Amino acid sequence: MVGADNASVCRRLARLMNVPFNGCRSHRLSLAAKRLFFMGDHDERPIHRALIKSRRLMVKLSQLKNASLLKAKTPLKAVLWNETRWSSTFNMLERLLVLRPHIESINWPSGKRKRDGTCLPSVRDFIPTDEEFDLIRELMEKLRKVESVSKALQREVGDGGELDLFQSRKLFTRLIGDIPEMASHLAPKADIVESPHFEAAVEKVQGGKERELTSLEKNALRPFLRNPAAFDDELNDEAEVGYADSILEHAEAERIVASSRYCDLSHITSTNNDLERLFSRAKIVMRPHRKSMKPWRLEMLLFLRMNKHLWDVHDVHACLKGEEAAAVAEARDSSSPSTSTLSSASVSSNTNA
């Protein structure tokens, strides 16, 4: 199984290796969130035009003279938009709604006049209208739900552990019900999903619904079987299932499976956020002035940092005390003569006598 973001190169790698692909659901959620307010350079929706004005307004408010006028009203500063982070749009709009009464109460100066007689746009030219602010509020209601789901997907071990595929599917299903536009990336069989049968099978097994697996889903989970031979016999018997038996099997599907025929699938998480954090931490630790660091030391530091929930200050204190005790014992052994030395010294003295 390959677990990575949903880039085309990663999906192609999984196809070449002929293994199932588990796309990062945080990345999928990010792509779906961007479609709420940006659908390309030719996006003519009113909300897109309102966002463009909001971005330019925040740039104007971050300039020195305009920032000083805003600072006289409130200590809050403008938040700029970052193209690579959808959450920056959420933060920018949230700050804009807070700053709106202060922005509208300031008598902004006119733009500078050019040599050709035209004037540069001032701050007041980029302030959204009341209708555009209504659109921004509607978008913020949706983005707050997306932000909540995004934070849930980014949980670490210390915060309750990463969500598995079953839990993340529950979140996505509810989110699609509230925001249907996000189904293009979050639906179980969206175009971006490389291995829909594998993901659906893992979701059912993790959710205790193993009896609801279809033939394609069972085949996708075949590498995780405890007893592959029994699986082959079951496939051969499926063609002989009668009408009544199929109804009874459907009724049995509503019961929770007590013991699974598959090995533990709890290690299959919905995101690869831990891996991204590891890369970021490695970049911080392995700085240019640490190029002489040994690989084993870098591995040790990263292991301790990524597994900080397994140790605390008491473990460090115990290790330091153990090293001190070992150093004292080594010093005592080196300072006192060994038994063989004492015996040879006594023999030589007796010979001389």
C-alpha positions in Angstrom: 0.0 0.0 0.0 1.2 3.5 -0.9 0.1 6.4 1.4 0.8 9.9 0.1 -0.9 13.1 -1.1 -3.1 12.9 -4.1 -0.6 14.2 -6.7 -0.7 12.5 -10.1 2.9 11.2 -9.7 2.1 9.5 -6.5 -1.0 7.9 -7.9 0.9 6.7 -11.0 3.6 5.2 -8.8 0.9 3.1 -7.0 -0.4 1.9 -10.4 3.1 0.9 -11.6 3.7 -1.0 -8.3 0.2 -2.6 -8.6 -0.6 -1.8 -5.0 -3.6 0.1 -3.5 -3.3 3.8 -3.0 -4.5 5.6 0.2 -4.6 9.3 -0.6 -4.1 11.9 2.1 -7.6 13.1 3.1 -6.2 16.4 4.5 -4.9 17.2 1.1 -8.2 16.1 -0.5 -10.1 18.4 1.9 -7.8 21.3 1.1 -8.5 20.9 -2.6 -12.2 20.8 -2.0 -12.1 23.9 0.2 -10.3 25.9 -2.5 -13.2 25.1 -5.0 -15.6 26.9 -2.7 -14.0 30.3 -3.5 -11.7 29.7 -6.5 -12.5 27.6 -9.7 -9.9 29.0 -12.1 -8.7 32.2 -13.5 -12.0 32.7 -15.4 -14.2 32.4 -12.3 -16.9 35.0 -12.6 -18.9 34.2 -9.5 -19.7 37.2 -7.2 -18.0 35.5 -4.3 -14.8 35.3 -6.3 -14.9 39.0 -7.1 -15.6 39.8 -3.4 -12.5 37.8 -2.4 -10.3 39.6 -4.9 -11.4 42.9 -3.4 -10.8 41.6 0.1 -7.2 40.4 -0.8 -6.4 43.8 -2.3 -7.9 45.6 0.7 -5.7 43.6 3.1 -2.6 44.5 1.0 -3.5 48.1 1.2 -4.1 47.9 5.0 -0.7 46.4 5.5 1.1 49.4 3.9 2.9 51.7 6.3 0.6 54.8 6.3 -2.6 52.9 6.1 -1.5 50.5 8.9 -0.8 53.5 11.1 -4.3 54.9 10.6 -5.8 51.5 11.4 -3.6 51.1 14.5 -5.1 54.3 15.9 -8.5 52.5 15.9 -7.5 48.9 16.9 -4.4 46.9 17.7 -5.4 44.2 15.2 -3.5 44.1 11.9 -4.4 43.0 8.4 -4.0 39.3 7.6 -2.6 38.6 4.1 -3.7 35.9 1.8 -1.3 32.9 1.0 -2.0 31.2 -2.3 -0.7 27.8 -1.1 -2.8 27.7 2.1 -6.6 27.7 1.9 -6.8 28.4 5.6 -5.2 31.8 4.9 -8.4 32.8 3.1 -10.4 31.7 6.2 -8.1 33.7 8.5 -8.1 36.7 6.2 -11.9 36.9 6.0 -12.3 36.3 9.7 -10.1 39.3 10.4 -11.9 41.4 7.7 -15.2 40.9 9.4 -13.7 42.0 12.7 -12.0 45.0 11.2 -15.0 46.1 9.1 -16.4 48.7 11.6 -12.9 50.2 12.1 -12.2 50.3 8.4 -15.5 52.1 7.6 -15.0 54.6 10.3 -11.6 55.9 9.0 -11.5 58.8 6.6 -9.1 57.3 4.1 -7.0 59.6 2.0 -7.4 59.6 -1.8 -4.9 57.8 -4.0 -1.8 59.6 -5.3 -2.3 61.4 -8.7 -0.2 60.1 -11.6 1.4 62.3 -14.2 -1.4 61.5 -16.7 -4.0 62.9 -14.3 -5.4 59.6 -13.1 -5.3 58.6 -9.5 -4.2 55.4 -7.8 -6.9 53.5 -6.1 -7.3 54.2 -2.4 -8.4 52.0 0.5 -12.0 52.9 0.1 -12.1 51.6 -3.5 -11.4 48.1 -2.2 -13.9 48.0 0.7 -16.5 45.3 -0.2 -20.1 46.4 -0.5 -22.9 45.2 1.8 -24.0 42.6 -0.7 -20.4 41.3 -0.9 -20.1 41.2 2.9 -23.2 39.0 2.9 -21.6 36.6 0.5 -18.5 36.6 2.6 -20.5 35.7 5.7 -22.2 32.8 3.9 -18.8 31.5 2.8 -17.4 31.9 6.3 -20.2 29.6 7.7 -19.0 26.9 5.3 -15.3 27.5 5.9 -15.8 27.2 9.7 -17.1 23.7 9.2 -14.2 22.9 6.9 -11.8 24.3 9.5 -13.3 22.1 12.2 -12.9 19.0 10.1 -9.4 20.0 9.0 -8.3 20.3 12.7 -9.8 16.9 13.5 -7.8 15.3 10.7 -4.6 16.9 12.0 -4.8 15.4 15.5 -1.6 14.0 16.9 -1.1 11.0 19.2 -1.1 13.2 22.2 -4.5 14.8 21.2 -6.3 11.5 20.9 -4.6 9.9 17.9 -5.0 10.2 14.2 -8.4 9.4 12.7 -8.8 6.2 10.8 -10.6 6.0 7.4 -13.9 5.0 9.0 -13.9 8.2 11.2 -12.8 10.5 8.4 -15.5 9.1 6.1 -18.1 9.9 8.7 -16.8 13.5 8.8 -16.8 13.8 5.0 -20.3 12.4 4.6 -21.7 14.9 7.1 -19.6 17.7 5.4 -21.0 16.8 1.9 -24.5 16.8 3.3 -24.0 20.4 4.6 -21.8 21.6 1.6 -22.7 19.6 -1.5 -20.1 21.5 -3.6 -17.3 19.5 -1.8 -18.5 16.2 -3.1 -16.2 16.6 -6.2 -13.2 15.7 -3.9 -14.7 14.2 -0.8 -17.2 11.6 -2.2 -16.2 7.9 -1.9 -16.0 7.5 -5.7 -14.7 11.0 -6.6 -12.3 11.2 -9.6 -9.4 12.0 -7.3 -9.8 8.7 -5.4 -7.3 6.2 -7.0 -8.4 3.1 -5.1 -12.1 3.5 -4.2 -12.7 -0.2 -3.5 -9.7 -0.4 -1.2 -10.7 2.7 0.8 -14.3 1.6 1.1 -13.2 -1.9 2.3 -10.9 -0.5 5.0 -13.7 1.8 6.1 -16.1 -1.1 6.6 -13.6 -3.3 8.4 -12.5 -0.5 10.7 -16.2 0.3 11.4 -17.1 -3.3 12.2 -19.1 -3.8 9.0 -17.1 -6.5 7.5 -20.1 -8.5 6.3 -21.1 -5.7 4.0 -18.0 -6.1 1.9 -18.6 -6.6 -1.8 -16.6 -9.0 -4.0 -14.4 -6.2 -5.3 -13.8 -4.8 -1.8 -12.8 -8.3 -0.6 -10.4 -8.7 -3.4 -8.8 -5.3 -2.6 -8.2 -6.5 1.0 -6.8 -9.9 0.1 -3.2 -9.0 1.0 -4.4 -8.3 4.6 -6.2 -11.7 5.1 -5.2 -13.9 8.0 -6.0 -17.1 6.0 -6.0 -16.5 2.2 -7.0 -20.1 1.5 -10.3 -19.7 3.2 -10.9 -16.5 1.1 -10.5 -18.5 -2.2 -13.0 -21.1 -1.0 -15.5 -18.4 -0.2 -15.2 -16.8 -3.6 -15.9 -20.2 -5.2 -19.0 -20.6 -3.0 -20.5 -17.2 -3.7 -21.8 -18.2 -7.1 -23.9 -20.9 -5.5 -25.7 -18.6 -3.0 -29.5 -18.8 -3.5 -32.2 -16.2 -3.2 -33.0 -16.9 0.5 -29.4 -17.2 1.4 -28.6 -13.7 -0.1 -31.5 -12.2 2.0 -30.2 -13.8 5.2 -26.7 -12.7 4.5 -28.0 -9.1 4.0 -29.7 -9.4 7.4 -26.5 -10.7 9.0 -24.7 -7.6 7.6 -26.4 -5.5 10.2 -24.7 -7.2 13.1 -21.3 -6.1 14.4 -18.5 -8.5 13.5 -17.0 -9.9 16.7 -13.8 -11.2 15.2 -12.4 -10.2 11.8 -10.8 -12.5 9.3 -8.4 -9.7 8.3 -5.4 -8.6 10.2 -5.5 -5.4 12.3 -6.1 -2.4 9.9 -5.9 0.3 12.5 -2.5 1.4 11.2 -4.1 2.7 8.0 -4.8 6.3 8.8 -6.7 8.9 6.8 -3.8 11.3 6.3 0.0 11.4 6.1 0.3 14.4 8.3 2.8 12.7 10.6 5.1 12.1 7.6 4.9 15.7 6.6 5.7 16.8 10.1 8.7 14.5 10.1 10.0 16.1 6.9 9.5 19.6 8.4 11.2 18.6 11.6 14.2 17.0 9.7 14.6 20.3 7.9 14.7 22.2 11.2 17.1 19.8 12.8 19.5 19.3 9.8 20.4 23.0 9.3 23.3 24.1 7.1 25.7 24.5 10.0 24.9 20.9 11.1 26.1 19.2 8.0 28.7 17.2 9.9 26.0 15.6 12.0 26.1 11.8 11.8 23.1 10.0 10.3 22.6 7.9 13.4 22.4 11.1 15.5 19.9 12.7 13.2 17.8 9.5 13.3 17.9 9.5 17.1 16.8 13.1 17.4 14.0 12.6 15.0 12.9 9.4 16.7 12.8 11.2 20.1 11.0 14.2 18.7 8.3 12.3 16.8 7.7 9.9 19.8 7.8 12.5 22.5 4.6 11.0 23.9 6.6 7.9 25.0 9.0 9.7 27.3 9.1 12.6 29.7 11.6 14.4 32.0 11.5 11.5 34.5 12.9 9.2 31.9 15.7 11.7 31.0 16.5 12.0 34.7 16.7 8.2 35.1 19.0 7.9 32.1 21.3 10.6 33.4 21.5 9.0 36.8 22.3 5.7 35.2 25.1 7.2 33.2 26.5 8.9 36.3 26.4 5.5 38.2 28.1 3.8 35.3 30.8 6.5 35.2 31.5 6.2 38.9 31.7 2.4 38.7 34.1 2.7 35.8 36.3 5.2 37.6 36.4 3.0 40.7 37.4 0.0 38.7 40.2 1.9 36.9 41.6 3.4 40.2 41.7 0.1 42.2 44.3 -2.6 41.2 42.9 -5.7 39.7 43.0 -9.1 41.5 45.5 -10.6 39.1 47.8 -7.6 39.7 47.7 -8.1 43.5 48.3 -11.8 43.2 51.4 -11.4 40.9 52.7 -8.7 43.2 52.5 -11.1 46.3 54.2 -13.9 44.4 57.1 -11.7 43.4 57.5 -10.5 47.0 57.6 -14.0 48.3 60.2 -15.0 45.7 62.4 -12.1 46.7 62.1 -13.1 50.3 
